Amino acid sequence: MSEKIACSECGGMVSVFETYDLDEELICKDCFDELTTKCHICGKTISKENATEHYDNYYCSNCFNNNFRYCTECDEVIPLSEVFYYDDDPYCNNCFNMIDYCINEYDYKPDAIFYGEGNKYMGVELEIDEGGECKYNANQILEIANQTDKHIYIKHDGSLNEGMEIVTHPMTLNYHINNMPWHSTLDKARGLGYSSHYTDTAGLHVHVNKDFFGFTTEEQDERISRVLFFIENNWDKIVCFSRRTEDNIRRWAYKYDIKSNPKDVLDKAKKNSSRYTCVNISNKYTIEFRVFRGTLKYNTLIATLQFVNEICNVAFSMSDNEIHKLTWNKFIRKLNTDEVPELITYLKERNLYTKKAGVKNV
């Protein structure tokens, strides 16, 4: 005759061979059936007290944590595939749509985060249109671009019809190419129905830090004046490179119309009160190349950054006399084809890479 013991739950006497272990307590079968269940995912037997219930299903802690999150705002249980994130916090769809911060106001300027090692940083403002100024879409783009670091933020832009502006923190050219997930970010924007090149509204603006050009205002002015001079004296090529029409440029990024010498162009630029110029120098810490049309094509975006980088390099390294003599073809011949393959491809697409220019490896 087997020994009988009292069930730890109901107190009834039961054979020791007919007991079940639940959380280190021996209980009878009826209590065990009442107090336990199976995990809906892995099938493991678990106590109902320690299980998580969701829509009449029970889950062990491991399966629940691997497949669900609690909404930060309303505490609703959300399947992982339906979670929306903002600042690394999970939200359900309803609560996420109540957040106002994933699309910032136009004048929003967070503290800059500098990515990459170097002394020349470029910040991109990429306008996208026709897909809506939509928090859901903004979050989708933010999740892609900011998967490893906070590379971008998104702003409202009143010049767009149904769009928004993607803004990067300052990055070196090398970081833009090798670390910033431009491919997947642009793919996501296209997949959400946005356009950039195929609109009359969207531009691609590139900021370069002024202190790259020198430590003093005099040094900066001297070299920045050569940037302006190069743009003015190669205007037809710049327009072609930009993919804008003359009418579009006159509206958003007009030239200064002085070709005599770098100092004269700079003097006019300093007297100009509008930021709608080909190169806006009115910002405190950056100069802004505003001439380019928007794009969601990776090669075009990278080629644009490489082009800006090369213009800044010649402006930094050349004297006024040398920049006077720098024709478009000479500028092209200075390019290293191994270092700027995207730029070379783009120049050929725009018929700006001529046989006469004859790009060489250097």
C-alpha positions, 0 to 999 in steps of 0.5 A, a space after each residue: 500500500 503506497 504512502 499517502 500525503 496531503 496535496 499542498 493546494 487542496 489538502 486532500 490525501 493522495 498517493 505519493 505516486 499520483 502527485 505532481 510537482 508544481 513550483 517545488 510543491 506536490 499537488 494532486 492531479 485535479 489541482 495540477 490540471 486546474 493550475 497549469 497550462 501549456 505555453 502556446 509557442 513552445 508547449 512547455 507545461 507552466 503554472 498559470 500564475 507565472 504564465 502571461 495570458 494574451 487573447 486566451 493563450 498562455 506563454 512562458 516568460 522566454 516565449 513571451 519576451 521573444 515575441 511580444 512587447 508592452 506598449 510604453 504608453 497604454 501597456 497593451 501587449 503587442 506582437 513583435 511584428 506590430 511594434 513601433 519604436 520611438 527613441 528605442 521605446 515600443 508603442 502600439 499603432 494607436 499610441 505611436 500615431 499620437 506621438 508628435 516627435 518623429 516629424 520635427 518642426 522646421 526649425 528643429 536643430 538638435 545637438 550635432 553628432 559627428 560621425 567619422 574621422 576627419 576634418 571635413 564633415 557633410 550634412 545632408 538635407 534630402 527632401 522627399 515628396 508625394 508620399 505624405 507627411 506621415 508619422 508611420 512613414 517617418 518612423 519606418 525611415 527612421 528605423 532603417 537609417 538609425 538601426 545602429 546609430 542616430 544618423 538622421 532626424 526628420 523635419 516638416 518642410 513647408 515647401 513640400 506638398 505631401 512630404 518631409 525632409 530627411 536630415 543627417 548629422 554631420 558625417 565624413 564622406 567615408 562614413 556616408 559611403 561605408 557606414 550610413 545605410 543610404 541604400 536601404 534608407 532610399 529603398 524604404 522611401 521609394 517603397 513608401 511611395 515617395 519621390 524626390 527627383 521627379 517632383 518640382 519641389 524636392 532638393 538635395 542640400 549639402 552642408 560643409 563645416 566652415 572650419 574645414 576651410 580654416 581656423 580664422 574668419 579670414 582663412 575661411 573667407 578666402 577659401 570659401 570665395 574660391 568655392 563660389 568662384 568655381 560655381 559661378 565660372 562653371 555654371 552651365 556644367 553645375 546646372 547640368 550636374 544639378 538636374 534642375 531646370 533654369 526656372 527651378 534654379 532661379 526659384 530655389 538656388 540662383 547664382 550670384 552672377 559675378 565671375 570676375 574674381 573670388 573676392 567679388 563673388 564673396 562680397 556679393 554673397 555676404 550682402 545677400 540676405 536670401 538663403 535661396 542661393 546656389 551656395 548659401 554662406 549665411 549659416 554660422 557654422 556651415 556653407 550650404 550647397 543648395 543647387 542640387 535636385 533631390 534624388 532617391 538614387 544611391 549613385 546620384 546621392 553619393 556622386 553629389 557628395 563626392 562632387 562637393 568634396 572635390 570642389 571644397 578640396 580644390 578651393 582649399 588647396 589652390 590659390 586665386 590665380 590657380 582657381 582662375 585657370 581651373 577649367 572644367 576639363 582640368 577639374 575633371 582630369 584631377 579626379 582619381 577614378 579609383 576613389 570616386 567611381 560613383 562620381 565618374 559614373 554620374 558624370 558620364 550619365 550627364 555627358 559631363 565626362 568628355 573625351 577631352 577631359 580624359 579622367 586619369 588615375 593619379 
